[in-house]
Amino acid sequence: MRSAPAVSAGSAASAAGSGRHAGGVELRGLFKSFGPIEAVRGIDVSVTRGETVALLGPNGAGKSTTIDMMLGLAQPDRGSVSVFGREPSAAIAAGAVGAMLQTGSLLRDLSVRELLDMMASLYPSPMPVQEALVLTGADAFADQRTQKLSGGETQRARFAVALVSDPQLLVLDEPTAAMDVEGRRAFWETMRGFAARGRTIVFATHYLEEADAYADRAVLMAAGRIVADGPTTEIRAMVGTRTIRATLPDAPLEALAGLPGVTGAERRGEAIVLTCSDSDAAIRALLAAHPGVRDIEIAAAGLEEAFLELTSARAQADRRS
Amino acid sequence: MFPYMRYELLRVLRNRRFFLLSLGFPLVLYFLIAGPNHNVSNLSGTGLSAPLYYMLGLTSFGTMGAMLSCGGRIAAERDAGWNRQLRITPLSPRAYIAAKVLTAYVMACMSIAALYLAGASLGVSIAAGRWLEMTGLILVALIPLAPLGIALGHHIKADSVGPAIGGSISLLAFLGGTWFPITGHGFLHGVAQELPSYWLVQASHVGLGARAWPAHAWLVIAGWTAALSVVALRSYRRDTGRA
């Protein structure tokens, strides 16, 4: 099991930093089953104070269960959770945690402003309600009753509920699921601004580009385990593939696959797509062998490819064991 | 903490349909039943006039509904995932439940006031001290209904909590003597005497000074309160996974 790819440089570097002394979020050896379903099968994650970490994985990877345990909404079967050096319940009682859960609607029969005022009253040092409204863009519909909001507005109001306590740790479980493109962009801008205040943020997502763009670090989960943990750049570098895409109607695929630096070749109509372990060597060989090749594009594999490769490798390893 | 309670109450008052139905139904029933009999001065040998008897009967019906409706509200909040959201705030379970019980009592008090006014309009007239004594006993007799509502709210999903609450009220009202006096020494009377709703209705007798709430009544109320509190606590823990 130890042979699964893992990047530890990022977390090792942050462990050496001063943040660790303040105590971040520490998940140690967590297991959680629901009847016969093993949702989380032994994970260790540590998040340094001030860090933004993405929990990345497909549906059913165990992200939400991990978040529930981080928030004390579920008790782990084994292992421990510490939030700023305390039990989750103690950190929550101290008002240090804000969260936007994956599912859930708002309390009815109150305006957004009233609901935020109600929630803020539960915390020792909340942010002013107006500030939470402006930060999330919910000020535009602050005096609407919550049951009259659109899906996107509801998400913004839920984000405001998570922020109004001015939490040290902000946990977001697939926060942009119900948002349109514009709403997503605005959401992440707000989150980035909040992170810039030195707050710790953990978010779960299966939108790989979100982890890539907004997290310092990504923790990849599949089937209840961690398959990789490191800066998103490192995860991509770890897989290390680039693709060459070009128009080349007549060349046989077997010959292309045999070129130096090429690990795979496929045809899409007139175009070919070469998966490369060494794209520099591959492009030289391709041009030498086929001077007529045109419309060449060379691209780094996105996190999506990295993710597929890592999770399928893990799944295969599991099947073998 | 105070704003939290205030908004809880505001939400009840704003939910107009819930508010009007909870207060309106007992009133409509009262005028339908007591209206035609408003000249009956000794109902089934109880020594009470029909308007007074049914005023207290329907007060018990209305207030039980108000108390158990907190279960409906809890079930609805669970359905919306709001209870999970609240569990990641510093709001303690105790304060959460206190707010629910308080709103239930506010609704119950409004129901009592509405029925008293309706009774007065049909000529019910009692000395002020007696009104107060009677009201105090009603409020005491309602105590076990609070944990019952909480248990239902944490045990039953929002889509089926309505019939559960409606059924509980109907059963308690029927066996408590809301609709007709339960007299004699039959099986029904035996069962009724062990129920809080029976003593809720019997509060009227004390109000008139005709017969005191016996020690047995206090025991019944205390017993149900203790037993249902255990059930409510279990339901809450099972539901939230809290120790």
Contacts between the chains, C-beta under 8 A, distances in Angstrom:
chain1	res1	chain2	res2	distance
A	71	B	87	8.0
A	71	B	88	5.3
A	72	B	87	7.7
A	72	B	88	7.8
A	73	B	84	6.0
A	73	B	87	6.2
A	73	B	88	7.1
A	73	B	241	7.5
A	74	B	241	6.5
A	75	B	241	6.1
A	92	B	87	7.8
A	92	B	88	5.6
A	92	B	89	7.2
A	92	B	90	6.6
A	93	B	90	5.0
A	93	B	92	8.0
A	94	B	90	7.2
A	95	B	89	7.8
A	95	B	90	5.2
A	97	B	88	6.0
A	98	B	88	7.6
A	99	B	85	7.9
A	99	B	88	5.0
A	101	B	81	6.5
A	101	B	84	5.8
A	101	B	85	6.5
A	101	B	88	7.9
A	103	B	81	5.2
A	104	B	80	6.2
A	104	B	81	2.8
A	104	B	82	6.4
A	104	B	84	6.3
A	104	B	85	5.8
A	105	B	80	4.5
A	105	B	81	6.7
A	105	B	82	7.4
A	106	B	80	7.5
A	106	B	82	7.5
A	107	B	11	7.1
A	107	B	77	7.2
A	107	B	80	7.4
A	107	B	82	5.5
A	108	B	11	7.1
A	108	B	15	7.4
A	108	B	80	7.9
A	109	B	10	7.6
A	109	B	11	4.3
A	109	B	14	4.3
A	109	B	15	5.2
A	110	B	7	6.1
A	110	B	10	7.2
A	110	B	11	6.1
A	110	B	14	7.7
A	114	B	7	6.2
A	114	B	10	7.5
A	115	B	7	7.8
A	117	B	3	6.2
A	117	B	7	7.4
A	118	B	3	6.0
A	118	B	4	5.7
A	118	B	7	4.1
A	119	B	89	6.7
A	121	B	1	6.8
A	121	B	2	7.3
A	121	B	3	3.8
A	121	B	4	5.4
A	122	B	1	7.4
A	122	B	4	6.2
A	122	B	89	4.7
A	122	B	90	5.5
A	122	B	91	5.0
A	123	B	89	7.2
A	123	B	90	6.3
A	124	B	90	7.5
A	161	B	85	7.0
A	165	B	89	7.4
